[in-house]
Amino acid sequence: MPFSIGIVGAGQFAGSFAKLFRLHPGVSDVHVTDLLPERAERLVAAEGLAGTVSSFEELLGTDVDAVALFTQRWTHGPLAVRALRAGKHVYSAVPMAVSYEECADIVEAVKETGLTYMMGETSHYNPATVYARERIADGGFGRLFYAEGDYVHDMDLGFYDAYRYSGGERWKETASYPPLLYPTHSIGGVLGAWRTHATSVSALGVPDERGDGVFDRETSRFGNDLSNATALFEVAGGGSFRTNEFRRVGYPSHIRESRFRFFGTEGSFEQLATVSFWQDRSGVRDVSEHLKAAPSLAADDPSLAEVSPALRDAFVSGTAPVHDRARLPREFAHAPNGHEGSHHFLADDFVTAVNDGSTPTVNAWVAARYTLPGIVAHDSALRGGERLPVPDFGDAPG
Ligand SMILES: NC(=O)c1ccc[n+]([C@@H]2O[C@H](COP(=O)([O-])OP(=O)(O)OC[C@H]3O[C@@H](n4cnc5c(N)ncnc54)[C@H](O)[C@@H]3O)[C@@H](O)[C@H]2O)c1
């Protein structure tokens, strides 16, 4: 039975998913609310949606079946719990939350209500992650023992504009959001392929030196002055992975912002901005084309009006040959995609899970495994790299 969705937050990212939810045959109506009502109105008009609702609170009082959170990154935890407790299924943009307690509250609320919760981690469907998942399944790696995931996105490549749009006059207070509290694009790409979880972490951060008042502890709502950070995680079953969360880096993040490497006893995979290689003892195979996302939209498409120009590359990439589109609804065939082809799969995962009553791939338990290690890593970085245990909520029940 098609169900209705209320989008919360009509900023830069919501547009792509509003369109996909509207197109999906498993969804009936799509409503929108934003603290800035004109943004909600613009999105409704642009995508031909059902209408606006005046607030999140009012939305929870309607008979809408699900909410999709596209609010600022530090806000998701409490909103998700309130929505679940009000009887709504929840789709949440990343990250799941910003503290252990918030993650635990979501897991508890999902357990008690039996409702669907899904975190829309784009790296879960990153072509490199999809490829590594396949090679793990066919045994190509032998025993996987080490991986690396980077989310390398320089502040000068779109983030200043994005934070201004997001934070208004006081944007500097939140542009300092700690890199390790946005850990899911790097961790989710590693653990989206390697079915394990982090058990401990040691992390180091680099205090910012730009001096423009952004990563400034006095100004920062998060008391944060770290703009680059590196974390080394121990994983269950043996082995480790390393992530980089860089916000001051001379690197073309508009070409590829999330990149991965996986090392096993029989094979390995390595990726840079423009190339991807499979390797074993006999040699190197260039798999770059297999993992290359084709554009799904022109960068000047009117639907990208809310997106800062420097961020648009990420919002226009379609699927790669490695993606199997067979399960996607035909209504998505010519729909805009984004983040290396992941948007279509995420939207479909959520709609299918709600309609079937099945557990989505990035459910609350998996979302916690993609998010919580970064929260603990940030603590470790603040303690000079002290190795800290990473709590785990286990596998999703059932
Ligand atoms: N690759 C990815 O997965 C990816 C990419 C981009 C953004 N994101 C995530 O998407 C989310 C949204 O990002 P964005 O760039 O669109 O942010 P944004 O700041 O442009 O938009 C957020 C909107 O939410 C609204 N809002 C905040 N609290 C609200 C509330 N309680 N009720 C109603 N509206 C509320 C704001 O007014 C704003 O318009 C963020 O969490 C970000 O981390 C993920």
The ligand as an SDF file (V2000), in Angstrom:
LIG
                    3D

 44 48  0  0  0  0  0  0  0  0999 V2000
   26.0350   12.5600    0.8080 N   0  0  0  0  0  0  0  0  0  0  0  0
   25.0980   12.7570    1.7290 C   0  0  0  0  0  0  0  0  0  0  0  0
   24.5840   11.8020    2.2920 O   0  0  0  0  0  0  0  0  0  0  0  0
   24.6820   14.1530    2.0990 C   0  0  0  0  0  0  0  0  0  0  0  0
   24.9460   15.2350    1.2520 C   0  0  0  0  0  0  0  0  0  0  0  0
   24.4650   16.4930    1.6100 C   0  0  0  0  0  0  0  0  0  0  0  0
   23.7890   16.6690    2.8160 C   0  0  0  0  0  0  0  0  0  0  0  0
   23.5570   15.5870    3.6130 N   0  0  0  0  0  0  0  0  0  0  0  0
   22.8250   15.7180    4.8890 C   0  0  0  0  0  0  0  0  0  0  0  0
   21.5360   16.2030    4.6190 O   0  0  0  0  0  0  0  0  0  0  0  0
   21.0860   17.0340    5.6800 C   0  0  0  0  0  0  0  0  0  0  0  0
   20.5780   18.3290    5.0880 C   0  0  0  0  0  0  0  0  0  0  0  0
   21.6570   18.9880    4.4480 O   0  0  0  0  0  0  0  0  0  0  0  0
   21.3960   20.3430    3.6820 P   0  0  0  0  0  0  0  0  0  0  0  0
   22.6880   20.6950    3.0520 O   0  0  0  0  0  0  0  0  0  0  0  0
   20.1760   20.2580    2.8820 O   0  0  0  0  0  0  0  0  0  0  0  0
   21.1210   21.3200    4.9210 O   0  0  0  0  0  0  0  0  0  0  0  0
   20.4750   22.7750    4.8410 P   0  0  0  0  0  0  0  0  0  0  0  0
   20.9870   23.5150    6.0060 O   0  0  0  0  0  0  0  0  0  0  0  0
   20.6470   23.3250    3.4750 O   0  0  0  0  0  0  0  0  0  0  0  0
   18.9080   22.5000    5.0410 O   0  0  0  0  0  0  0  0  0  0  0  0
   18.3760   22.1190    6.2790 C   0  0  0  0  0  0  0  0  0  0  0  0
   16.9840   22.7170    6.3480 C   0  0  0  0  0  0  0  0  0  0  0  0
   16.3190   22.1610    7.4900 O   0  0  0  0  0  0  0  0  0  0  0  0
   15.5080   23.1850    8.0540 C   0  0  0  0  0  0  0  0  0  0  0  0
   15.2040   22.7940    9.4350 N   0  0  0  0  0  0  0  0  0  0  0  0
   16.0660   22.6720   10.4750 C   0  0  0  0  0  0  0  0  0  0  0  0
   15.4200   22.2530   11.5910 N   0  0  0  0  0  0  0  0  0  0  0  0
   14.1250   22.1010   11.2540 C   0  0  0  0  0  0  0  0  0  0  0  0
   12.9510   21.6990   11.9480 C   0  0  0  0  0  0  0  0  0  0  0  0
   13.0000   21.3620   13.2530 N   0  0  0  0  0  0  0  0  0  0  0  0
   11.7770   21.6720   11.2930 N   0  0  0  0  0  0  0  0  0  0  0  0
   11.7180   22.0180    9.9720 C   0  0  0  0  0  0  0  0  0  0  0  0
   12.7910   22.4090    9.2570 N   0  0  0  0  0  0  0  0  0  0  0  0
   13.9720   22.4460    9.8780 C   0  0  0  0  0  0  0  0  0  0  0  0
   16.3390   24.4400    7.8990 C   0  0  0  0  0  0  0  0  0  0  0  0
   15.5710   25.6080    7.9890 O   0  0  0  0  0  0  0  0  0  0  0  0
   16.9690   24.2400    6.5160 C   0  0  0  0  0  0  0  0  0  0  0  0
   16.2160   24.8150    5.4860 O   0  0  0  0  0  0  0  0  0  0  0  0
   22.2830   17.2340    6.6030 C   0  0  0  0  0  0  0  0  0  0  0  0
   22.1140   16.4220    7.7090 O   0  0  0  0  0  0  0  0  0  0  0  0
   23.4650   16.7550    5.8080 C   0  0  0  0  0  0  0  0  0  0  0  0
   24.3950   16.1000    6.6410 O   0  0  0  0  0  0  0  0  0  0  0  0
   23.9890   14.3490    3.2710 C   0  0  0  0  0  0  0  0  0  0  0  0
  1  2  1  0
  2  3  2  0
  2  4  1  0
  4  5  1  0
  4 44  2  0
  5  6  2  0
  6  7  1  0
  7  8  2  0
  8  9  1  0
  8 44  1  0
  9 10  1  0
  9 42  1  0
 10 11  1  0
 11 12  1  0
 11 40  1  0
 12 13  1  0
 13 14  1  0
 14 15  2  0
 14 16  1  0
 14 17  1  0
 17 18  1  0
 18 19  2  0
 18 20  1  0
 18 21  1  0
 21 22  1  0
 22 23  1  0
 23 24  1  0
 23 38  1  0
 24 25  1  0
 25 26  1  0
 25 36  1  0
 26 27  1  0
 26 35  1  0
 27 28  2  0
 28 29  1  0
 29 30  1  0
 29 35  2  0
 30 31  1  0
 30 32  2  0
 32 33  1  0
 33 34  2  0
 34 35  1  0
 36 37  1  0
 36 38  1  0
 38 39  1  0
 40 41  1  0
 40 42  1  0
 42 43  1  0
M  CHG  2   8   1  16  -1
M  END
$$$$
